[in-house]
């Protein structure tokens, strides 16, 4: 049952990726790498908080790995597909790859941070951050 719950959190993170990017970039006009970082932090905070409240304990290594692989893997496939589409149209140089990576990497990086044992303990209200 807990495997299903953690999978749902990862899938919800992917859905939030689409919704937050649409809201931020197209409706509000806020774009750039800063928008990616802000959205990544908010989604990662949601994922960490919801996992902590749902499980009421720290994640095991397998659970953390599962969430990160589903979330990060889906987004990696999405960004790779976008990079291939851009490459087929205009070509993708080194700067284009660097830009694509700078937009992708905050998502799994912040998810990894917010799913760490230390942050999960903080969400659970255990103040001993030693």
DSSP file (Angstrom, degrees, kcal/mol; ACC not computed):
  #  RESIDUE AA STRUCTURE BP1 BP2  ACC     N-H-->O    O-->H-N    N-H-->O    O-->H-N    TCO  KAPPA ALPHA  PHI   PSI    X-CA   Y-CA   Z-CA
    1    1 A X     >        0   0    0      0, 0.0     4,-1.8     0, 0.0     5,-0.1   0.000 360.0 360.0 360.0 -40.8    0.0    0.0    0.0
    2    2 A X  H  >  +     0   0    0      1,-0.2     4,-2.4     2,-0.2     5,-0.2   0.813 360.0  59.4 -68.2 -28.5    2.8    2.4    0.8
    3    3 A X  H  > S+     0   0    0      1,-0.2     4,-1.8     2,-0.2    -1,-0.2   0.902 106.5  47.6 -63.5 -40.7    4.4    1.7   -2.5
    4    4 A X  H  > S+     0   0    0      2,-0.2     4,-2.2     1,-0.2    -2,-0.2   0.891 110.4  52.2 -67.1 -39.9    1.2    2.9   -4.2
    5    5 A X  H  X S+     0   0    0     -4,-1.8     4,-1.8     1,-0.2    -2,-0.2   0.921 110.3  46.6 -64.2 -44.1    1.1    6.0   -2.1
    6    6 A X  H  X S+     0   0    0     -4,-2.4     4,-1.9     1,-0.2    -1,-0.2   0.864 111.2  53.0 -68.3 -33.6    4.7    7.0   -2.8
    7    7 A X  H  X S+     0   0    0     -4,-1.8     4,-2.5    -5,-0.2    -1,-0.2   0.904 107.3  51.9 -64.7 -40.7    4.1    6.4   -6.5
    8    8 A X  H  X S+     0   0    0     -4,-2.2     4,-2.5     1,-0.2    -2,-0.2   0.866 106.7  53.3 -64.3 -36.1    1.0    8.7   -6.4
    9    9 A X  H  X S+     0   0    0     -4,-1.8     4,-1.9     2,-0.2    -1,-0.2   0.919 110.2  47.6 -64.1 -42.6    3.2   11.4   -4.8
   10   10 A X  H  X S+     0   0    0     -4,-1.9     4,-1.6     2,-0.2    -2,-0.2   0.913 113.4  47.2 -64.7 -42.6    5.7   11.2   -7.7
   11   11 A X  H  X S+     0   0    0     -4,-2.5     4,-2.3     1,-0.2    -2,-0.2   0.886 110.0  53.1 -67.0 -38.2    2.9   11.2  -10.3
   12   12 A X  H  X S+     0   0    0     -4,-2.5     4,-2.7     1,-0.2    -1,-0.2   0.872 105.3  55.5 -63.3 -36.3    1.3   14.2   -8.6
   13   13 A X  H  X S+     0   0    0     -4,-1.9     4,-1.6     2,-0.2    -1,-0.2   0.884 107.6  48.8 -61.6 -38.8    4.7   16.0   -8.8
   14   14 A X  H  X S+     0   0    0     -4,-1.6     4,-1.7     2,-0.2    -2,-0.2   0.916 111.5  48.9 -66.7 -43.3    4.7   15.4  -12.5
   15   15 A X  H  X S+     0   0    0     -4,-2.3     4,-2.4     1,-0.2    -2,-0.2   0.910 110.3  51.3 -63.1 -41.6    1.2   16.7  -12.9
   16   16 A X  H  X S+     0   0    0     -4,-2.7     4,-3.0     1,-0.2     5,-0.3   0.843 103.4  60.4 -63.7 -32.6    2.1   19.8  -10.7
   17   17 A X  H  X S+     0   0    0     -4,-1.6     4,-2.0     2,-0.2    -1,-0.2   0.945 109.2  42.0 -57.4 -48.9    5.1   20.3  -13.1
   18   18 A X  H  X S+     0   0    0     -4,-1.7     4,-2.2     2,-0.2    -2,-0.2   0.939 118.1  45.1 -65.4 -47.2    2.7   20.8  -16.0
   19   19 A X  H  X S+     0   0    0     -4,-2.4     4,-2.6     1,-0.2     5,-0.2   0.922 114.9  46.3 -65.5 -44.8    0.2   22.9  -14.2
   20   20 A X  H  X S+     0   0    0     -4,-3.0     4,-2.9     2,-0.2     5,-0.3   0.896 113.2  49.3 -67.2 -40.0    2.7   25.2  -12.5
   21   21 A X  H  X>S+     0   0    0     -4,-2.0     4,-2.6    -5,-0.3     5,-0.6   0.907 112.5  47.9 -66.5 -40.1    4.7   25.7  -15.7
   22   22 A X  I  X>S+     0   0    0     -4,-2.2     4,-1.7    -5,-0.2     5,-1.5   0.945 115.9  44.2 -63.2 -46.9    1.5   26.5  -17.6
   23   23 A X  I  <>S+     0   0    0     -4,-2.6     5,-1.9    -5,-0.2     4,-0.3   0.937 120.9  39.3 -62.0 -48.0    0.3   28.9  -14.9
   24   24 A X  I  <5S+     0   0    0     -4,-2.9     6,-2.5    -5,-0.2     5,-0.3   0.946 124.5  33.2 -69.9 -50.3    3.7   30.6  -14.4
   25   25 A X  I  <5S+     0   0    0     -4,-2.6    -3,-0.2    -5,-0.3    -2,-0.2   0.879 130.3  24.7 -81.5 -39.5    5.0   30.8  -18.0
   26   26 A X  I  <<S+     0   0    0     -4,-1.7    -3,-0.2    -5,-0.6    -2,-0.1   0.858 128.9  34.1 -99.5 -39.2    1.8   31.3  -20.0
   27   27 A X  I   <S+     0   0    0     -5,-1.5    -3,-0.2    -4,-0.3    -4,-0.1   0.889 132.0  27.6 -85.4 -39.3   -0.7   32.9  -17.8
   28   28 A X  S   <S-     0   0    0     -5,-1.9    -3,-0.2    -6,-0.2    -4,-0.1   0.675  95.2-132.3 -95.3 -19.0    1.5   35.0  -15.6
   29   29 A X        +     0   0    0     -5,-0.3     2,-0.7     1,-0.2    -4,-0.2   0.647  57.0 141.3  76.9  15.6    4.3   35.6  -18.1
   30   30 A X        +     0   0    0     -6,-2.5    -1,-0.2    -7,-0.2     2,-0.2  -0.822  25.3 151.5 -92.2 113.6    7.1   34.7  -15.5
   31   31 A X        +     0   0    0     -2,-0.7     4,-0.2    -3,-0.1     3,-0.2  -0.716  11.6  71.8-135.4-177.1    9.7   32.7  -17.3
   32   32 A X  S  > S-     0   0    0     -2,-0.2     4,-1.5     1,-0.2     3,-0.2  -0.412  93.7 -52.4 100.8-177.4   13.4   31.8  -17.3
   33   33 A X  H  > S+     0   0    0      1,-0.2     4,-2.4     2,-0.2     5,-0.2   0.848 131.6  61.2 -66.6 -34.6   15.6   29.7  -15.1
   34   34 A X  H  > S+     0   0    0      1,-0.2     4,-2.6    -3,-0.2    -1,-0.2   0.896 102.6  51.4 -60.2 -39.7   14.4   31.5  -12.0
   35   35 A X  H  > S+     0   0    0     -4,-0.2     4,-2.6     1,-0.2     5,-0.2   0.906 109.1  51.0 -62.9 -41.1   10.9   30.3  -12.8
   36   36 A X  H  X S+     0   0    0     -4,-1.5     4,-2.4     2,-0.2    -2,-0.2   0.903 111.3  47.9 -62.7 -40.7   12.1   26.8  -13.1
   37   37 A X  H  X S+     0   0    0     -4,-2.4     4,-2.4     2,-0.2    -2,-0.2   0.927 112.8  47.5 -66.8 -45.0   13.9   27.0   -9.7
   38   38 A X  H  X S+     0   0    0     -4,-2.6     4,-2.2     1,-0.2    -2,-0.2   0.933 115.0  45.6 -63.0 -46.1   10.9   28.5   -8.0
   39   39 A X  H  X S+     0   0    0     -4,-2.6     4,-2.5     1,-0.2     5,-0.2   0.902 112.0  52.3 -64.0 -40.7    8.6   25.9   -9.4
   40   40 A X  H  X S+     0   0    0     -4,-2.4     4,-2.4    -5,-0.2    -2,-0.2   0.902 110.0  48.5 -63.0 -41.3   11.0   23.1   -8.6
   41   41 A X  H  X S+     0   0    0     -4,-2.4     4,-2.5     2,-0.2    -1,-0.2   0.924 112.4  48.3 -65.1 -44.2   11.3   24.2   -4.9
   42   42 A X  H  X S+     0   0    0     -4,-2.2     4,-2.1     2,-0.2    -2,-0.2   0.914 114.1  45.3 -64.4 -43.2    7.5   24.4   -4.5
   43   43 A X  H  X S+     0   0    0     -4,-2.5     4,-2.6     2,-0.2    -1,-0.2   0.914 113.8  49.5 -66.8 -42.1    6.9   21.0   -6.0
   44   44 A X  H  X S+     0   0    0     -4,-2.4     4,-2.7    -5,-0.2     5,-0.2   0.895 110.0  51.0 -64.6 -39.4    9.7   19.5   -4.0
   45   45 A X  H  X S+     0   0    0     -4,-2.5     4,-2.6     2,-0.2     5,-0.2   0.911 110.6  49.5 -63.9 -41.6    8.4   21.0   -0.8
   46   46 A X  H  X S+     0   0    0     -4,-2.1     4,-2.9     2,-0.2     5,-0.3   0.934 111.9  48.4 -59.7 -46.3    4.9   19.6   -1.6
   47   47 A X  H  X S+     0   0    0     -4,-2.6     4,-2.2     1,-0.2     5,-0.2   0.926 114.0  45.2 -63.6 -45.1    6.4   16.2   -2.2
   48   48 A X  H  X S+     0   0    0     -4,-2.7     4,-2.2     2,-0.2    -1,-0.2   0.923 115.7  46.5 -63.8 -44.7    8.4   16.2    1.0
   49   49 A X  H  X S+     0   0    0     -4,-2.6     4,-2.4    -5,-0.2     5,-0.2   0.921 113.8  47.2 -64.8 -44.8    5.6   17.5    3.1
   50   50 A X  H  X S+     0   0    0     -4,-2.9     4,-2.1    -5,-0.2    -1,-0.2   0.881 112.5  49.1 -69.0 -36.7    3.0   15.1    1.7
   51   51 A X  H  X S+     0   0    0     -4,-2.2     4,-2.7    -5,-0.3     5,-0.4   0.921 112.0  49.3 -66.2 -42.4    5.2   12.0    2.0
   52   52 A X  H  X S+     0   0    0     -4,-2.2     4,-1.9    -5,-0.2     5,-0.2   0.919 115.8  42.2 -62.8 -43.6    6.1   13.0    5.6
   53   53 A X  H  < S+     0   0    0     -4,-2.4    -1,-0.2     2,-0.2    -2,-0.2   0.835 116.7  48.5 -72.9 -32.0    2.4   13.5    6.5
   54   54 A X  H  < S+     0   0    0     -4,-2.1    -2,-0.2    -5,-0.2    -3,-0.2   0.936 124.3  27.4 -74.4 -47.2    1.3   10.4    4.7
   55   55 A X  H  < S-     0   0    0     -4,-2.7    -2,-0.2     2,-0.2    -3,-0.2   0.750  87.1-148.2 -87.9 -25.2    3.8    7.9    6.0
   56   56 A X  S  < S+     0   0    0     -4,-1.9     2,-0.3    -5,-0.4    -3,-0.1   0.806  72.3  66.2  57.2  33.1    4.4    9.6    9.4
   57   57 A X  S    S-     0   0    0     -6,-0.3    -1,-0.2    -5,-0.2    -2,-0.2  -0.951  96.3 -74.0-162.3 173.6    8.0    8.4    9.3
   58   58 A X        -     0   0    0     -2,-0.3     2,-0.1     1,-0.1    59,-0.1  -0.419  55.4-102.1 -74.5 156.0   11.2    8.8    7.3
   59   59 A X        -     0   0    0     56,-0.2     2,-0.2    -2,-0.1    -1,-0.1  -0.457  28.4-125.0 -75.0 148.3   11.5    7.3    3.9
   60   60 A X     >  -     0   0    0     -2,-0.1     4,-2.4     1,-0.1     5,-0.2  -0.473  30.9-106.6 -80.2 166.6   13.4    4.1    3.3
   61   61 A X  H  > S+     0   0    0      1,-0.2     4,-2.4     2,-0.2     5,-0.2   0.881 121.1  52.0 -62.8 -37.3   16.1    4.2    0.7
   62   62 A X  H  > S+     0   0    0      2,-0.2     4,-2.3     1,-0.2    -1,-0.2   0.897 110.2  47.6 -67.1 -40.2   13.9    2.2   -1.7
   63   63 A X  H  > S+     0   0    0      2,-0.2     4,-2.3     1,-0.2    -2,-0.2   0.926 113.4  47.5 -66.6 -44.2   10.9    4.5   -1.3
   64   64 A X  H  X S+     0   0    0     -4,-2.4     4,-2.5     1,-0.2     5,-0.2   0.924 113.0  49.1 -61.8 -44.3   13.1    7.6   -1.8
   65   65 A X  H  X S+     0   0    0     -4,-2.4     4,-2.6    -5,-0.2     5,-0.2   0.901 109.7  51.9 -62.2 -42.0   14.7    6.0   -4.9
   66   66 A X  H  X S+     0   0    0     -4,-2.3     4,-2.3     2,-0.2     5,-0.2   0.932 111.3  46.1 -61.5 -46.8   11.3    5.1   -6.3
   67   67 A X  H  X S+     0   0    0     -4,-2.3     4,-2.6     1,-0.2     5,-0.3   0.935 115.1  46.8 -62.2 -46.2    9.9    8.6   -6.0
   68   68 A X  H  X S+     0   0    0     -4,-2.5     4,-2.3     1,-0.2     5,-0.5   0.871 112.5  49.4 -67.1 -37.0   13.0   10.2   -7.5
   69   69 A X  H  X S+     0   0    0     -4,-2.6     4,-1.6    -5,-0.2     5,-0.3   0.908 114.7  43.8 -69.3 -40.9   13.3    7.8  -10.4
   70   70 A X  H  X S+     0   0    0     -4,-2.3     4,-2.0    -5,-0.2     5,-0.2   0.969 122.5  37.3 -66.8 -51.8    9.6    8.2  -11.4
   71   71 A X  H  X S+     0   0    0     -4,-2.6     4,-2.0    -5,-0.2    -2,-0.2   0.966 124.9  37.9 -65.7 -55.5    9.6   12.0  -11.0
   72   72 A X  H  X S+     0   0    0     -4,-2.3     4,-2.3    -5,-0.3    -3,-0.2   0.863 116.6  52.7 -67.1 -36.4   13.1   12.7  -12.3
   73   73 A X  H  X S+     0   0    0     -4,-1.6     4,-2.4    -5,-0.5    -1,-0.2   0.908 109.5  47.3 -67.8 -42.0   12.9   10.0  -15.0
   74   74 A X  H  X S+     0   0    0     -4,-2.0     4,-2.2    -5,-0.3    -2,-0.2   0.929 114.7  46.4 -64.9 -43.8    9.6   11.3  -16.5
   75   75 A X  H  X S+     0   0    0     -4,-2.0     4,-2.7    -5,-0.2    -2,-0.2   0.876 110.8  53.3 -66.7 -35.9   10.9   14.8  -16.5
   76   76 A X  H  X S+     0   0    0     -4,-2.3     4,-2.5     2,-0.2    -2,-0.2   0.917 110.0  47.9 -62.9 -43.0   14.2   13.7  -18.1
   77   77 A X  H  X S+     0   0    0     -4,-2.4     4,-2.2     2,-0.2    -2,-0.2   0.894 112.2  50.0 -64.3 -39.1   12.3   11.9  -20.8
   78   78 A X  H  X S+     0   0    0     -4,-2.2     4,-2.1     2,-0.2    -2,-0.2   0.933 113.3  44.3 -64.4 -46.8   10.2   15.0  -21.3
   79   79 A X  H  X S+     0   0    0     -4,-2.7     4,-2.6     2,-0.2    -2,-0.2   0.863 112.6  52.6 -67.7 -35.9   13.2   17.4  -21.5
   80   80 A X  H  X S+     0   0    0     -4,-2.5     4,-2.4     2,-0.2    -1,-0.2   0.901 109.6  49.2 -65.7 -40.0   15.0   14.9  -23.8
   81   81 A X  H  X S+     0   0    0     -4,-2.2     4,-2.2     2,-0.2    -2,-0.2   0.905 111.8  48.5 -64.8 -40.8   12.0   14.8  -26.2
   82   82 A X  H  X S+     0   0    0     -4,-2.1     4,-2.5     2,-0.2    -2,-0.2   0.912 111.2  50.5 -64.9 -41.3   11.9   18.6  -26.2
   83   83 A X  H  X S+     0   0    0     -4,-2.6     4,-2.4     1,-0.2    -2,-0.2   0.887 110.4  49.6 -62.9 -39.1   15.6   18.8  -26.9
   84   84 A X  H  X S+     0   0    0     -4,-2.4     4,-2.1     2,-0.2    -1,-0.2   0.883 110.8  50.3 -66.4 -38.2   15.2   16.3  -29.8
   85   85 A X  H  X S+     0   0    0     -4,-2.2     4,-1.2     2,-0.2    -2,-0.2   0.926 113.2  44.8 -66.0 -44.3   12.4   18.4  -31.2
   86   86 A X  H  X>S+     0   0    0     -4,-2.5     4,-2.7     1,-0.2     5,-1.2   0.901 113.0  52.6 -64.8 -40.5   14.4   21.6  -31.0
   87   87 A X  H  <5S+     0   0    0     -4,-2.4     4,-0.3     1,-0.2    -2,-0.2   0.865 107.2  51.2 -64.8 -36.9   17.4   19.8  -32.5
   88   88 A X  H  <5S+     0   0    0     -4,-2.1    -1,-0.2    -5,-0.1    -2,-0.2   0.790 117.5  39.8 -71.8 -25.7   15.4   18.5  -35.4
   89   89 A X  H  <5S-     0   0    0     -4,-1.2    -2,-0.2    -3,-0.2    -3,-0.1   0.940 140.8  -5.3 -87.9 -55.3   14.1   22.0  -36.2
   90   90 A X  T  <5S-     0   0    0     -4,-2.7    -3,-0.2    -5,-0.1    -2,-0.1   0.507 101.4-102.5-121.3  -8.6   17.0   24.4  -35.7
   91   91 A X      < -     0   0    0     -5,-1.2     2,-0.5    -4,-0.3    -3,-0.1   0.096  26.4-113.3  92.2 148.1   19.9   22.3  -34.2
   92   92 A X        -     0   0    0     -5,-0.1    -1,-0.1    -3,-0.0     2,-0.1  -0.943  33.8-174.4-124.4 109.4   20.9   22.1  -30.6
   93   93 A X     >  -     0   0    0     -2,-0.5     4,-2.1     1,-0.0     5,-0.2  -0.196  45.8 -84.4 -91.6-173.3   24.4   23.5  -29.8
   94   94 A X  H  > S+     0   0    0      1,-0.2     4,-2.4     2,-0.2     5,-0.2   0.878 128.7  51.8 -62.5 -40.2   26.3   23.5  -26.5
   95   95 A X  H  > S+     0   0    0      2,-0.2     4,-2.4     1,-0.2    -1,-0.2   0.885 108.5  51.7 -65.2 -37.9   24.5   26.6  -25.2
   96   96 A X  H  > S+     0   0    0      2,-0.2     4,-2.4     1,-0.2    -2,-0.2   0.899 110.4  47.7 -64.8 -40.8   21.1   25.0  -26.0
   97   97 A X  H  X S+     0   0    0     -4,-2.1     4,-2.6     2,-0.2    -2,-0.2   0.912 111.9  50.5 -65.4 -42.0   22.0   21.9  -24.1
   98   98 A X  H  X S+     0   0    0     -4,-2.4     4,-2.2     2,-0.2    -2,-0.2   0.895 111.4  48.4 -63.0 -39.9   23.3   23.9  -21.2
   99   99 A X  H  X S+     0   0    0     -4,-2.4     4,-1.3     2,-0.2    -2,-0.2   0.924 111.3  49.9 -65.2 -44.4   20.1   25.9  -21.1
  100  100 A X  H  X S+     0   0    0     -4,-2.4     4,-1.7     1,-0.2     3,-0.3   0.912 112.8  46.9 -60.8 -43.3   18.0   22.8  -21.3
  101  101 A X  H  X S+     0   0    0     -4,-2.6     4,-2.8     1,-0.2     5,-0.2   0.864 106.9  57.1 -67.4 -36.1   19.9   21.3  -18.4
  102  102 A X  H  < S+     0   0    0     -4,-2.2     4,-0.4     1,-0.2    -1,-0.2   0.777 111.3  44.0 -68.2 -23.7   19.7   24.4  -16.3
  103  103 A X  H  < S+     0   0    0     -4,-1.3     4,-0.3    -3,-0.3    -1,-0.2   0.788 119.9  41.3 -85.4 -30.3   15.9   24.2  -16.6
  104  104 A X  H >X S+     0   0    0     -4,-1.7     3,-1.5    -5,-0.2     4,-0.7   0.921 101.8  64.7 -83.1 -46.4   15.8   20.4  -15.9
  105  105 A X  H 3X S+     0   0    0     -4,-2.8     4,-1.9     1,-0.3     5,-0.2   0.739  90.3  63.8 -59.6 -30.7   18.3   19.9  -13.1
  106  106 A X  H 3> S+     0   0    0     -4,-0.4     4,-2.5    -5,-0.2     5,-0.3   0.853  96.5  61.8 -61.8 -30.0   16.5   21.9  -10.3
  107  107 A X  H <> S+     0   0    0     -3,-1.5     4,-1.7    -4,-0.3    -2,-0.2   0.973 112.6  30.3 -64.1 -57.7   13.6   19.6  -10.4
  108  108 A X  H  X S+     0   0    0     -4,-0.7     4,-2.2     2,-0.2    -1,-0.2   0.848 119.4  57.1 -70.8 -29.4   15.3   16.3   -9.3
  109  109 A X  H  X S+     0   0    0     -4,-1.9     4,-1.9     2,-0.2    -2,-0.2   0.953 111.4  39.8 -65.8 -49.1   17.9   18.2   -7.3
  110  110 A X  H  X S+     0   0    0     -4,-2.5     4,-2.8    -5,-0.2    -1,-0.2   0.850 113.2  55.9 -70.1 -32.8   15.4   20.0   -5.0
  111  111 A X  H  X S+     0   0    0     -4,-1.7     4,-1.3    -5,-0.3    -1,-0.2   0.913 107.4  50.2 -62.4 -40.6   13.2   16.8   -4.9
  112  112 A X  H  < S+     0   0    0     -4,-2.2    -2,-0.2     2,-0.2    -1,-0.2   0.906 112.6  46.8 -62.7 -41.6   16.3   15.0   -3.6
  113  113 A X  H >< S+     0   0    0     -4,-1.9     3,-1.4     1,-0.2     6,-0.4   0.939 113.5  46.4 -66.1 -47.4   16.9   17.7   -0.9
  114  114 A X  H 3< S+     0   0    0     -4,-2.8    -1,-0.2     1,-0.3    -2,-0.2   0.650 111.3  52.6 -75.5 -13.9   13.3   17.8    0.2
  115  115 A X  T 3< S+     0   0    0     -4,-1.3    -1,-0.3    -5,-0.2   -56,-0.2   0.324  85.5 117.0 -97.7   6.5   13.0   14.0    0.4
  116  116 A X  S <> S-     0   0    0     -3,-1.4     4,-2.4    -4,-0.1     5,-0.2  -0.309  79.8-112.2 -70.9 159.0   16.1   13.8    2.6
  117  117 A X  H  > S+     0   0    0      1,-0.2     4,-2.4     2,-0.2     5,-0.2   0.865 114.9  56.1 -59.8 -37.4   15.8   12.4    6.1
  118  118 A X  H  > S+     0   0    0      2,-0.2     4,-1.5     1,-0.2    -1,-0.2   0.918 111.0  41.1 -64.4 -45.7   16.6   15.8    7.6
  119  119 A X  H  > S+     0   0    0     -6,-0.4     4,-2.4     2,-0.2    -1,-0.2   0.879 112.8  54.6 -72.0 -37.3   13.9   17.7    5.9
  120  120 A X  H  X S+     0   0    0     -4,-2.4     4,-1.9     1,-0.2    -2,-0.2   0.915 107.7  50.6 -62.0 -41.6   11.3   14.9    6.4
  121  121 A X  H  X>S+     0   0    0     -4,-2.4     5,-2.4     1,-0.2     4,-0.6   0.879 108.8  52.6 -61.8 -36.8   12.1   15.0   10.2
  122  122 A X  H ><5S+     0   0    0     -4,-1.5     3,-0.9     1,-0.2    -2,-0.2   0.919 109.3  48.1 -64.3 -43.5   11.5   18.8   10.0
  123  123 A X  H 3<5S+     0   0    0     -4,-2.4    -1,-0.2     1,-0.2    -2,-0.2   0.819 109.1  54.5 -65.6 -30.4    8.1   18.2    8.4
  124  124 A X  H 3<5S-     0   0    0     -4,-1.9    -1,-0.2    -5,-0.2    -2,-0.2   0.592 118.3-112.8 -79.4  -9.8    7.3   15.6   11.0
  125  125 A X  T <<5S+     0   0    0     -3,-0.9     2,-0.9    -4,-0.6    -3,-0.2   0.602  70.6 139.9  89.1  12.2    8.0   18.1   13.8
  126  126 A X      < -     0   0    0     -5,-2.4    -1,-0.3    -6,-0.2    -2,-0.1  -0.816  32.9-169.0 -90.1 109.4   11.0   16.4   15.1
  127  127 A X        +     0   0    0     -2,-0.9     2,-1.7    -3,-0.1    -1,-0.1   0.479  54.0 105.3 -83.9  -3.1   13.4   19.3   15.9
  128  128 A X        +     0   0    0      1,-0.2    -1,-0.1    -7,-0.1     2,-0.1  -0.580  40.2 169.5 -81.3  87.1   16.6   17.2   16.5
  129  129 A X              0   0    0     -2,-1.7    -1,-0.2     1,-0.2    -2,-0.1  -0.078 360.0 360.0 -90.7  34.4   18.3   18.0   13.2
  130  130 A X              0   0    0     -2,-0.1    -1,-0.2   -12,-0.0    -2,-0.1   0.471 360.0 360.0 -81.7 360.0   21.7   16.5   14.3
